[in-house]
Amino acid sequence: MKKMFFGGTVLTMDTDDTQEAVVFENDKIVFVGCEREAKEKYPDAELINLNGKTLVPGFIDSHCHMSFSGEMMTQPSLFEASSIAEIVAGLRQEADKASKDEVLFINGYGGHPIAENRPITLAEMDKAVPDHPVFLRTAGTHGTFVNTKALKLIIEEAKNAGIAISEEDKAEGFLRNEANLFAYSLPPKLMSEEQKKKAREKMIHECISNGITAVHTMEGRSPVNDPDVLALLRDKEEIPFHLRIYYQTTNVEEVVRLGLKQIGGCFSCILDGDVEPGTAAFREPYIDNPKNYGNLYFTQERLENFFREAHKAGLQICMHAIGDAAIEQALKAYKKVLTEFPRENHRHRVEHFEVSAYDLMDFAKDLKVTLAMQPIFDYYWPSDTYVPHIGPERAAMRCALRPVLDRRIIVGGGSDSPVTSMNPLLGIHAAVNLSVPASRISVKEALRMVTIDAAYLGFEEDERGSIKAGKEANFVILSDNPLEHPKDKLDKIQILETVYRGKTVWVNK
């Protein structure tokens, strides 16, 4: 049976089109236009009155970690803690609730600035939790603090996996780089099937309650037969939103074997780290550590070899790059491979493109590379939080959306969940109100980042991302029209209902 939305504003995101009515049948849109014509043409359609609300296309998160996010949603967080004393108290509280021999994974360290302006020490970790191994992850996920019990555990596990923990990491009780990535691979091995089920349910609710009808999910912590990847491939038709799975591996053969058309993301596909722990790679040194340029985790030759193999296999490639040196490394590798084996519509991606430069934007434009960016980072951590590490000039180039879009580079918006909330309206609000005024974009441009442009990043703009006849019937009903709402209050707009393939999957009660 056909159904009709009417009585409100329809933001189609199909060029600059605003309409009055939408008719859909089963999972497809059949009509978009004025209300009178819709009612004349489809007199038997079930009428759904928007009552003055706004209908937009289902939102698309172009960069998240679905399995990892669900896992972390089942774990405690100290995101709100703003001092070492609060962190120690929180750790003790979680340890008191733990069963004997339980390994504790706790998230969110540094979500707010720490009053002492220093990291927690190994001695403080031991004093807080002496009887359980505890892994305390940073809010940005690029570092993990441990106590002595956890350090002993991961040294043994890493040894079995052929991974070395550095003497610096051991001495400080802080896992960086490969050791940190390895620490993130431990929880799935320790989770029960019931815990995994609960994690999946929490993540599904997080998506649909935020109006998300498609995600580009970066998955995989194992190069072959990764359990997260296999589980999502097995269950994807049962999940009430569309999945585009990016396998975070350099094993091209495995990705092709699984029938996936895209490869990369984060974890084993990160080119550098993050700014706060000093591991994002820059062309100039850090202000607070003049000997440090950050870390590049791939040699140029290794990266080019990987890109070449993946590109020749017809895959779309995406790689995490935060600092300008990592961004440049990715673009140079793309240029090398695209020169050798030209492919017009490759849509290879750079994930984050966080602290860029104008020459790199021009470089990306020339290569027709697409970008998955997260303006929502600025909602939690404004640009000035970077100044002590990299100085004001580079901090001002953090999430520089305006000059990127002025070059007509296609950008998809995302959350990088579990790093931030999956609410796309927070990302829209952040993009419009960025802490660096010269980087701000319009509301319409920000909406495109989480609808039609995000669909483009996934080669799916003909199927979803706008409200147009023939496309999937994916919608979100909003309490207010973002184009007319006060720009400084976009984050207050409410998501009222989510419709995926013609079926209501969530209602705000």
N, C-alpha and C positions, 0 to 999 in steps of 0.2 A: 504494500500500500504506500502511496505517495504521502509525504508529509511536507508541510510548508511553515517556514519561519516568516513572520511578518510583524509589523507593529513596532519596529525599532530601527536601528542603524546597522547596516551591513557593510563592514570594511572588507572588501574582497581581496585586497593586496594584489589584484590583477591590474597593473598600471596604477592609475589614480582613481579607480572606480569605487564609488560608494553607491549602494543600492538599497532597496526597500524590502525585497523578499527573496527567499531561496526555497526551491523545491527539490527534494531528494527522494529517491526510491531505493530501498535496501541500502547498499553501501555507496551509491553514486549520486552526485548532483546532476539534476536534469534541467534546471532552469535557474537563472539569476537575473533579476530585473525589477520592474516596478510592481507594486502590490496589486494594482488593478489588473494588469495584464496577467499576473500569476493566477489570480482568482478566476479570471475568465477562461484561461487555458486549462486550469486544473481544478474544476469545481468540486471534485470529490476528494481532494487532498485533505488529510487531517491537519487542522489549523493549530499552530503553536504560536501564541501571542508573546512577543518579546517584552511587551509592556514598557516600551521606551528604553530597553537595555540595548547593549551593543553586541553584535555577533562578529567574530573574527575567525580566521582559519585556525585549526588546531595548531598549537605551538610545537616547534621542533627544537630540541636541545642538540646542538651539533657537536658537543663534546662533553661526555660524562662517562662515569665508570659504574655501570649498573650493578654488577655483582659486588664489587668492592664497596659501593655506597650502601647497599642493603646490609652487608656484613657490618659496616661501621655503625649503622643505625641500631644494631642490636647491642652495641658496646657503649660504655659510659664515656662522657665527654667532659673535659675541663675547659671548654672554649671560653667561658665567661670569667675564668680565674685571671686576676690581674696582679698577683704577687706570688713569690715563691711560697710564702706561708699558706696562701689559699690552695696552691697546688699540692703541697704536702698534706694539708688537711683533707683534700679531695682524694688523694691516693690512699690515705689511711682509711677513709670511709669505705672505699671500694674494696680494700683488702679485708676489712672486717666482715663484709658480706660474702666473701669468696669461700668456696668449699676447699677442703684440704687438697693440696697439690695443684690447684687451679692456676693456669697461666693467665695473667691479666693483660688485656690489650685496652688501652685508654687513649682517647683521641683529644685533639683540640689545643695542645700546648701552644701558647702564643697567639691565640685568637684575639686577645686584647694585649696591648703593651704591658710588659712585666715591669712592675714598679722598681725592682732592683736593677733593671737594665743589664741583666746578665743571665746566662743559662743556669738551670738547676744543675747541681753537681752530682757525681756518682755517690758521694757520701750522703747527700741529702736524700737521694733516691733510696739508698739502703736504710737510712733511718726511718723513712716514711713506710717502706714495705720491706721488712727483713725476711719474711717467711714465704713469699711467693715470687716467681719470676714476673716482672712487670715491664711492659713495653709502652712507653709514653710517646705518642706520635705528635709531631708538630702539626699545626693547623694547615700548613701548606703541603704536608705529607712528604717533604724532602729531607726529613731527619727523624730519628727515633732515639729518645733517651731510654736508658736501661738501668736496672740495678744489677748488683753482682750476680744474683741468681739467674737473671735473664741473660746476662753477658756469658755466663758459663754455658747456658742452654744454646745460645746462638753460635758460639764458637764451635761447639760439638756438631751442631746441625750443618753449619757452613763447611766444616772440615769434610763431612761426608759428601757434600755437594761440590767439593773442589774450590770453595771460595775462601779467601783469606780476609780476616778482620784486621785492619791496620792497628799498629801500636798506639797511634793517636786516638783512634776510636775506643780502644780498650781502656786507655788511661783516663779519658774524659767521660766514659759511659755514654757516648753519643755516636750513633751509627750514621754514617754518611754514604753517599754514592751507592756502590754495589751492595755493601753490607745493609744499607737501609732498604733497598729493593728486596733483598733476600728476606729481611725481617717481615716485610709485607706479604711474603708468600707463605708464612707459617700458619696464620689463622684457619684457612680452609682445611688444612690437614688435621686441625684440632677440633673442628666444628662437627657436631652431630647432624644427622639428616634433618632432625626437627629444628635445629638452629638455622640450618640453611633454608628450610621452608619458611621460617619466620622472617628471615632476612629478605627473601624474595617478596613476600607479602608486603613488607614495609616499603620496599622500593617501588612496587607497583602502585601502592597508595600515594606515595610521594609524587609520582609522575602524574597520575590522572587527577589528583586533587590540585595540581598546578596547571591544568589545562594542556598537558603535554600529550600529543598523539603520535609522536615519532621521536626516537632518540638515535643518535649516532653514539653507540656505546663502545668504549675502548676496553677490550677484555683480554685476559690472558696473563698468567704469571708463570707459565710453563711453555717451553718451545714446541712441545709435541703433546697431543691429546690433553690439552688443558681442560680441567673439569668445568670451569666457568663457561668457556666457549662451547663445549659439547652440550652442557645443560641448556644453554640458551638456544642453540640450534635445534635441540630436541623439543623444546617447549615453546618456541616462539609463536606458534599459532594460537596458543592458549593465553598469551599475554595481551591485555587490552590496549595495546598501542604498537606501532610499527617499530621494528628493530633493524638497524643497519649496523652489523657487527664488524668492528675493526680489531683484528687479531694482533695483539702487541707482541710480535715476534719478528725476527729476521729470517725465519724459516719459510721461504717462499713455497717450497714444495708442499709443506703441510697446509698452507693456506689454500693453494690450488686444489689439493686433495679434498679439502672440506667444501669446495665449491664456492668459496667466498671471492668477492671481486675487489677487496680492499685489504690493506695491510698497514700496520703501524699504530701509533698512538703515543703512549707513555711507557712506563716501566722499562722493559728492555729496549724500547725505541725512543729513549730520551737522549737528546744531543747534549743537554747540560742540566743543571739543577734549578735552584731558585735563588732569589736575591738575598733574602734574610739569612740563610746559613752560609752565604758566600760561595755558592756552587754554580750560580748562573754564570755563563761564560761571556766575557766582555772584551772588546778590542783595546780598551784602556783599563788600568787597574782600579780596584775598589778604593774609595776615599778612606775608609776606616782600616784598610789593610793594603798599603801600596805595593806589596809584593804579590798580591793575589789578583789573578785575572779570572778566577773561577775555573770550572772544569769542563773540558770537552771529552765526552765519553766514547766518541768514535774518532779514528783517524780519518783523514779525507779519503784515503784510498779504500778503507773498509766501507765507508759510507757510500762511495760511488759504486763499489762492487755490489752492495746490497740494492741500491736504487736501480742499477742496470738490470739485475736479475728480475726484480719485481716489475719494472717497467716493461721489459721484454715479455713477461708473462701476462701483460695486459691489466695489471693491478693498479688501482689508485693507491698512492703512497701518502702517509701522513706521519709527521715527526714532531715531537715536542721540542720547542726552542724558545727560551725565555730571553737570554741576553743577545746583544747585537752580534757577537762573534758566532754564537750558535746559529742564529738566523742566517748569517752570511755563509756559514758552512753548508747549511741545507740548500740555499739557493745556488751556490757554486756547484754542488753535486747534481741538482736538478738540471742546471745549464749543461753540464758535461754530458749527461745521459740524453737529454732532449736534443742536443746537437748531433750526437751519434745516431740516435733513433728517434727522429721527429714524430710527434703524435699531437695533432691539433687540439683535441678535446680531452686532454689527460686529467685536468682538474686536480693535480697533485696539491697537497695541502701543507701548510705550516701551522702547527697547533700552538696557540697562545700569541706568538709574534708580540711578545709582551713589552720589551724595551727595545724599540727599533730606532731607525735613523732614516732620513729622507732618501739617501742613496739606496738603501735596502728596499724601501717602498717602490722606487723606480725599477729596481732589479726584479722584484716580485711581479710588477705590472708587465714588464717586458716578457717574462717567462709564462704569463697567464696562470700563475700559481694562485690558488685560493687560500683563504685564511679562516681559521676557527679561533675567534677571540672571545674573551670573557670580561666585558666591562663591569660585570658584577664584582670582580675583585676590588674595584675602586670603591664600591659601596661599603665594603668592610675595611679596606686598607687604602686610604687615599694616597695620592702621589707623594705627599710629604713624608710618609713613613719610609720611603726609599731614599730620601735625601741623605741621611747619615751614612748610608752604605755606598751610594754611587754619585752623590752630588746633585744639585738642582737641575743642571742642564739635561742629564740623562733621565732623571726622575720625571721631568716634564715630557719626555717622549714615551712614557709608560701608557699603553693603551691609547695611542694617538689615532683615534678613529677618523677624525675630520680629514687630515691629509691622506689617510689611506683611502677613504671613500672618494675623495676628490680625484684620485687617480683611477677611479672606476674598477678597483679591485673588489671582487666579490667576497663578502665577509659573512660568515655564519656566527650567530651568538650561541653561547653555551654557559653551563654552570661549573664545569669541571667537578661536579659532585663526585665525591663527598667533600670537596674543599669548601664549597658554598651551597646555599639553598638552591633548589631547582626552580624556584619561582621565576618565570621569565619576566614578569612585571618588575621585579627588582633589577634585573639586567637592563630592561628598557629604561627604567628610572635612572640607573647609573650612567648609561650611555648618553642620555640627554643632559645630565647634571654632573658630568665628570669634573673631578677636582681641578683639572687643568682646563680652563675655559676654551682655549684654542682647539681642544680635541673634541668638544661636544658636537653631537649630531642632532638632527631633527627627530621628532617622535615617529614620523613615518619611516625614516631610515632605520630607526631602532626596531620598529615592528617588522620591517623586512628581514632584519638579521635573524629573527626567530620564527619566520614563516617562509616566504618564497626563496629568499637567498640561502637559508639553511638547507632547503630542499635541493637547491642547485648544487651545493657542496656534495650532496649524496647522489647526484645524477637522477633526481626524483622530482624535478620541477613540473613534469608532465602528469604526475600522479597526485601530488599533494603540495601544500604550501600556499595555496590561494583558493578562493571560493569561485569556482568556474565550472560550467557545465562539462561533464565528463570526468571530473576529478573525484577523488574519494570524498565522502561526506564526513569530513572531520571539522568540528567546530568547537569554539569556546564562547560561552556567553559571559560577558563582563558587566559589572554594575554600572560602569561609566565608559564614555567614549574617550579613549586615550588622546585623540586628536584635539579634543575640546577641553580636556581636564587640565587643571593647573599643573605646570611642568614639575613643580617642586613637591607635588603630591601624587605622582604616578604610582608610587609604591603603596598607596592606600586603596587603589582600585581592587575590587573583590572579584575573584573567579567564582561564578555562580553554577556553571554546569559544563561538563566535558562530554562531547559526542565523538565517538570513534566508529568510522564505517557505518554511520547511520544509527548507531545505538548509543543511548545515554549510558556512560560508564561511571559517571560520578556527578552527584548533586550536592551543593553546599547547603547543609541543613542547619 
